[in-house]
Amino acid sequence: MSFKLINITDLCHDLIDNGHGYFYEKTYHRHIKDLKRLKNTKYRFNNRMANVYIFLLEQLKHHKGVFAGNNFILEDWQKAVVGISMGWEKQNADGKWTRRFNTVNLFMARKQGKTLISAGLALVDLIARPEEGSEICCVANKRAQAMIAFDSMHKMMKSVPEFKKDFHKTYNRMTYKPNDSAIYTLGRDSGSEDGLNISTILLDEYAQAKDTSLYDVARSSQGARQSPLTIIISTAGTNQFSPMADEVEYSKEILNNDRIDDNYFAFMATPDSSADDFDPFSLRTLKESNPNMNVSVSEESLLRDAENARERPIKLIEYLTKQVNIFVNSNDTILSAVDFKNCLTLEEPSIENIKHIFIGVDLSQTSDWTAITKTILYENNSVYCDTTLIIPDDNIDARGKELKIPLRVWIDKGFVVTTPGRTVDLNNVYDIMYKMIDEAEALDVPIEVLYDPWKFKGIYERFMLETDFDNLTSASQGFATLNEPLAMFLKYIKDGDIKIRDNDAITWMASNLEVIWDQYERCKPTRENPKKKIDGIAAIVNTFVGAIKFMGEAQEEDFEIWTI
């Protein structure tokens, strides 16, 4: 099997000469500078070792997508990343040459082959730099995420007959028989972390980690290893104070020559979002974040995603974090405070040309907030929303202090209604709903109640027993139900087609709105932070679950762009 040795330094010069000044090119500059800076020190660059990793990686095969069954063919930028990160060596106290970079941080947009490269590197490291009893641990916030890298390594191993015969796999553990090495997973939900003796940590999608605790556990177990390795792979997320955001800033300082850490390798494919001329939707920005453009992801699809995100706020967070690869705060991005305030009004709603009325209910779980929204849909598809917010009157001042809001003032101004006791009285909720329904029926327009099923059974049964009104619809709080209504609500805010009864409490809740995404790229509001109440917004979105069926009638040709 022939393999032509690559001169990694010449490759870096070529990439710089043919490049466009993208931030990740600083990785190549750093390598070239280090050849001079670290000459005749305990560090050296072993070009042959760099080529060993490249050669072994290209013996592995893709296991999914259009390239399934084909060998890895590394792009030049990938060869440089692999060659630099694995080719540099340092001399230890015993005079032995071992790896220089104990941490390798690969930060880029999705669909750039991060997991394939990192999983492949960890796998071939067992062969290129063998150590008796090595332990490779795939670490992620949840074990299911860690299993992605583990499964990739398993499929890669099976694709090469020379590798396959030396590996043995049980349910969630692989062993490499020649030197009794092991590969396994660790997540926050994995159970016991005792007895770890990890040599290589594969830290997948670190942007999802809330803190460093799991990483700290894994890293502390490397103490007995002579040549430990941590590979961090991630795309950006919505927490600008996350551990991964810190790693990105640390890496940028290294690449900008503001910090020296000779044992830390960084490849940062991300634009400078603070620049005056930064345009998140430009082709240049996408190229800065997607070094594998037109290989694993097409320019056309990225520009289509950019246009989609420009037009639809619901897609903006996903686009900025996953395609542009910058950290954003979702509540700043998903719902513009300026746009929301422009939709507030103190005017009474018109009772002319009403098409439909919807009542959305979001009940409290214990002593929390309850919200009831009346949404009026007019013949021209414009909307008016009026939300009643209810809390129990127990410990008002303490709760206001905890949430850092003037709760007592809001109650005095009528923005929030209280009920006696420690929990919201559901009889009060029923009475408010009944009054809304009675007023709507007097206008002789269709009316529908959309409710979160949580604790609603008693109210539902009371309506069935005591009234003739039966148009009550359960609005499940899952991704499938809320994705499109949330998108519609945000579009109405952006376009100014909605009027919302002015209320300081509902404005506060709008500022708290954050979303989470599922594997199918559907999103819904999240209540993960107990101090960021969104009950009033949730009640409005519940009304849109019903209203969305009627909103396209007058603008049928435009309806498609509203859906997810």
N, C-alpha and C positions, 0 to 999 in steps of 0.2 A: 504494500500500500504506500504510494508516494505522497509526500507532503513537503511543499516548499516552505522553508523557513521564512518567516515574516520579520522584517526589521521594524519593531514597534516604534522606535524613535522616528524613523523615516515616515512611517504611517502617520504619526502625529503631525509631523511637518506638512504632509500632504493634506490632512484634514483641516489644518489651520489655513493653509494657502487657498483651499477650495471652499472655506467656510464663509460665514457671514457675520461673525462676531457674536454668536449666540453664547449665552452664559456657560453652557456645558463645555464649550471649547476651552475654558480655563483649566479643565482637567488635563488637556493635552499640553497646554502651556506650563502647567505645574510640573509635569513629568520632565519636560525639556530643561526647565530651570533647575530641577533637583539633580539632574545628571552632573551639573557643574557645582551646585551648592553642596552636594553630599559626596563629591569625589574625594577619595582617600579617607573616608570615614568608616564607621562600622556598617554603613549601608552600601549596597550595590544593586545594579539592575541586571538580572539574569534573563537575557533575551531567550535563551533556550528553554528555560522553565516556563516563560510566558507562552511559548509556542506549544509546550506540552499540554497546557490547559486548553488552548484553542483547538489543537488536534483532537483531544479526547472529547471535547464538547461537540465537535462536528461529526463524531461517530454516533452520537445520540440521534433519536428520531422524534419528529413531531408526533403527537398522539391524538390531536383533534384538529378540526378545521380543514381547510382546503389542502394544507400541507401534510396531513396525517399520513404517516408511513415514510415520509421523506426525511433524509438527514438534515440536521441543522446546517444552514449555510449562514454563517455570521456575517453581518454587514461590517464595513470598515470601522464604524464607530463602536460596534460591539467588540470587535477584535481589539481595539485600543483599550476599551474598558477592562476586558478580561486580561489582556496582556499587562497593562500597568498595575492593576490591583493584585495580580497573582505573581508577576515577574519580579517585583522589587523584594529584596531580602535584607535581613539585618543579621549581624553576627552576635550570638549570645555569649554568655560568660564562659562557656566551654569551647568557644571558637567555632561552633557549628552555625552554618548559615540556615536560617529559617525565614518564615514570612515576615515582611516588614509591616504590612497593613493588617492589624488585628480587627479593625472595623471597616467594612465596605458599605457605603450608603448609596443606594441607587434610587433616585427620586425622579420620576417622570410620569407623564400622562399614561392612562390605561391603554392597553393593546399595543404596548411597546416590547412585549416579551420579557417583562421583568421576572415573572415567576419562573419561566423556562430557563432564563440565564442563571438566576440565583440557585434554583433547584439543581440545575445541571452542574454549576460550580461546586456546590456542596457534595454532589455525588462523585464527580471526578477528583475532588480533593482527596477522597479516600485512597485513590490510586496514585495521584501525582505526589502527594506528601503523606504517605501512610504513617499512622501512629497506632501502636498496639492498643486495642480496646477503645478506639475512638467512639464518640457518641455525637451524632448529629440530631439536634432537636429542632423541630419545626414549631415555632412559637407564634401564637396569635391570640387576640383578645378572646376569641371563642375557638374551641377545639375544631369545630366544623371548618373554620377558615384555615387553621393549621393543617387540616387534612388535605387541602388543595395542593399545597406544596409537596406533602408526603405522597399523595397519589401521583403527582407529576413525576417524582423521582422513581416510584415503582414502575410506572409505564415506560419511562426512559430506560431503566435498567433492563426491563423485559425486551426492549427493542434491539438490544445488542447481545448476540449469543455469548460473546466472550465475557460479558458482565453477568448475564443471567445465571450461568452455572455457578457463580460464586456468591449468589444472594439467596437468602431464604426469607419468606414473608409469612408472618402470622397475621392476625386481624389488624393490628395497628402498630406493628413493629417489624422492621426488616433487619436482618443481620448480614454482614459481609464476612464470609467465612475465613478468608486468608489472614485477617488480623483481628478477628473477633470483634468487629465494630458493629454498632447498632444505629438505627434510624428510627425515631419515634416522634410523637407530637406532645405538645403541652399547651393547654389553654386555661383560662381562668376557671373553666368548668370541668377541668380534668381530674380533680381530686388531689390526692397526696402528691407533694413535690419533694418528698424526702428521698435521699439516696441518689440525687442527680450528680453526674460527673461529666458535664457536657464539654465537648471540644469545639463543636461548631454550632452556633445559634443561627437559625434562619428565621428572621423576624418579619413576618408577612403582614402587609397593610397596617403598619404601625400607627397611621393616622387615626385608626379606630380605637386605639388604646386611650383610656381616660387618665391613666397615670403610669408610672414606671415600675410599679410593684412586681408585675410578672417578669418583666425584663430584668429587674434587679435580682430576682430569685435565680433566673437562668444564668445570669452573668456571674453571680457569686459562686456558682458551682464549677466555674472554669478555673478556679484558683490553682488547681494541681496540674493544669495542662501547660506544657512548654510552649505550644504554638496555638493558642486559642484563636478562633475566628468568629466574628459576628457579621452576618450579612443582613442589612436592613433594606427592605424593599417596600416602597409605598407610593401611592398617589396622594394628593392633597385631600383635605377634608374640611369640615365646617367648624372646627375648634382651633382658633388661632393661638390658644394657650396649651395645646396638646403636647405630649412628649415629642411627637414627630415634628411639630412646628419648631421646637427647640433644636432638634437635630438639623433641620434645614438651615436655620440661622447660623448654627455652629459651622456647618459645612461651607456656607457662603463666606464666613469670616476666613476660613482656611484658604479658599480659592481666591479671595480678594487680597491675600497676603496680610490680613489684619490679625491673624493668629497662626502660630506654628504648632502643628500636631503631626509628627512624622509617622505616626502609626494609624492614621485615619485617612481613608480614601473616600473621596466624594465625587459623585457625578450628579449634577443638579440641572435637569432639563426643565427650566421654569423661566418665565419672563420677569422683568422688573416692573411689577404692577404699580410702583410709586413714581415711575417716570412720567414726565409731563405729556409725552406723546404716546403713552400706553393706550393701545386699542385692543380690547379683549377679543374682538371679532375679526381681526386682521389675519391674513395668511402668514405674515411674519411671526406674529405671536404664536400661532399654532405650530409653526416650524420650530420655534424655540422650545416648545414643550413636547413635541412629537418627533424625536430624531429618526424614528422608523417610518415616517410618513411615506406613503406610496409603496410600502412593503407589506406591513401588517395592518395598516389602516390607510385608507385613501384620502387624498386631498379633497376630493369631491364630497365624501361623506362628512369630513370635518367642517368644511365650509357650510354644508347643509345644516349641521348641528349648530353652527354659529348663528346662522340666520334664524333658525328655530328658537334659539335662546334669546335673540334680540327681540323677537316678537312676543314671546310667551314667558312671563316671569317664572312660571312653575318649572321651567327647564333651565333657568339661569344658573342656579346653584350647582346642579349636576354638571352643567357645561363648564363653569369656571373651575370647579374642583377636579373634574375627571379629564376634560380635554385641554383646558388651559393650564391646569396643575398649579393653582394658587389657593392658599387658604382663605376662606371667607367666613364671616359670621352669617349664618343662614337667616337670622331675623332681620339683618340689615339689607339682605339681598332679596329675600323672597317677597317682602312687602315693604314698599317704599313708604316711609313715614310722611313724606310730603304728599304723595298721591293719596294716602289714607286721609290725611287731614283735609285735603281738598274735597273729599266726599262727605264730610260732616255737615250737618244742617240742623237748624232749630225750627225750620218751617214745618208746618203740619202737612202730612201727605194728602195729595189730591184723592178724591173718591170717584173721579171720573176715569173712564177708559181702563178700569181694572180687568185684567185677564184672569188672574188667579191669586189666591192668598195661601201662604204656607206658614206653618208654625213649627219651629224647630226647638227641640227640648234637649238640654244636656244636664242631667241630674248629677248632684254631688254624690261622692262615694261615702263620705262620713260627715265631717263637719265642714266640708269644703263648699265651694261656690256652686250654685245652680243657675242656669241661664235659660231664658225662654225668649226666642226671637220671633217676631211677626214680620214676614217678608211679603211685600206687595209686588207682584209682577204686572206691569202695565202692557197695553196692547202694542206699544212701540218697543217692547222688550227692555225698557228701563226698570230699575228696581229701587224700592225703598225698604229699609230695615230699621226696626225699632226693637231694642233688646232690653229685657228686664233682668237684672242681676240680683240674686238673692243669697244671703248668708245668714247663719244663726247669729244671735246677738251675744253669744257667750265669748268673752275674752276679745272684744273688738280691738282694744288698744294694743294688746299683746300681738295680735295677728297683724295689725297695721305696721307695728315696729318690725316684726319678722320679715314681712314682705317689702318693707321700706316704701310704703305708700300712705297717703293721708286718708286712711280708711274712714275715720270718724267724720272728716270733712265731706267725703263723698256721700256718706249716709245722710248728713244734714242737708246736702244739696239735692238729695233725691236720686243720685246716680246709682245707689245701691239700696236695696230693700232688705230689711232684717225680719227674721221670724224668731219667736222666743225659744230659748233652750240651746242645747249644744249641737243639734242637727237641724237641717232645714225641714220644716213641717210640710210633708207632701200634700196635706189638705190645702195649704196655701198655694202650692204649685197647681193643683187641680183647679182652684178657684180662678187663678189668673188665666189659665188656659181656657176655662169655660167662658170667661168674659170675652176673651179674644175671639173665640169661635162664635159666640152670640153676636158680637158686633159685625163679624164678617158675614154671617148668614143674613143679617139685616140688610146688607148691601146686595144680596142675591147674586153672589159670585161663588165659584167653586173654591173649596178650602180643603187643605190636606195637612195633617199633623205628621211630622217626621221626628222620630224619637230614637235616642240612644237606648238600646234595650236594657241597660244597667238599671235595675231597681224600678223599672217602669210598669211591672206587672200589675201592681195595686191600682195605679192610676188608670191603666188600660181597662181593667175589669170594672172600675167604677163608671167609666164612660159607657161601657157596654150595658151595665145594669140600670144606670140612672138617666141616660140620654138616648136620643135617636141618632146621635152622631157616631159614625163608625169608620170614617176615612182616616184611620191611624195606620201609619206605615213604619215598620222597623227600619232604621238606618244603621246598618252594621258599621262598626268603626274600623273596618279593615281597609287594606289598600285598594281592593277591587271596587269597593263602594265609594270611597272618598276621593280617589285620584282625580277623576274628571270634574266633580263638583268643586273641589279646591282650585283646580285650574281655571274653571269658569269664574269663580269668585275673584281670583287674583286678576283676571283679565278685565272684569268689570271695574275693579279698583283702578287699574292702570288707565283704562279708557274713560273713566269718569262717568260711567253709565249707572252708577249706584249712588244713592243717597242714604246716609246712615245717621240716625238720631244722635246728635252730639252728646257725648258722655265721656268724662275723663277716665272712667274705669274701663270702658270698652277700648279707648285709645291705648291705655296701658297694656291691655291684653293683646292688642294688635302688635305692639312693639315686642311682645314676648313670643310671637309666632315663629316656630321653627318646624322643619319637616324632616322626616326620615324616609329612606328609599328601600324598596325591596329588590330582589334579584331580577325582577322584570322591569325595573326602572319606573315603577309606580311609587307615588309618594302620598303621605298623609301627615296631618299635624302630629307632633309628638308632645307628650306631657312628661318627658323624662326628668326634667328639672321641676321639683315640686314648688319652687318659688316663682316660677314663670307661669302664671295662670293664663289660660287661653279659653276658658269655658264659654265666654261670650262669642268669640270667633268660631268656636266649635259649633255653637247653636246656629249661627248664620250659615256655616257650611252645611249643616244638616238640612236647612231649608233648601239649599241649592241641590241637594240630592233629589228632591221632588221637582224643583223648578227647572232643572236642566232639560227635562223632557219637553218643555214648552218654549224654551228660549230660542230655539232655532227656527220657529215657524215663520217669522217675518223676515229672516235673513238666511234662508236655506242654503244659499250658495256659499256662505261664509262659515257655516257651522263646523266644517271639518277642522279648521284651524284651532278650534276651541278644545278639541278632545286630545287626550294623551295617546 
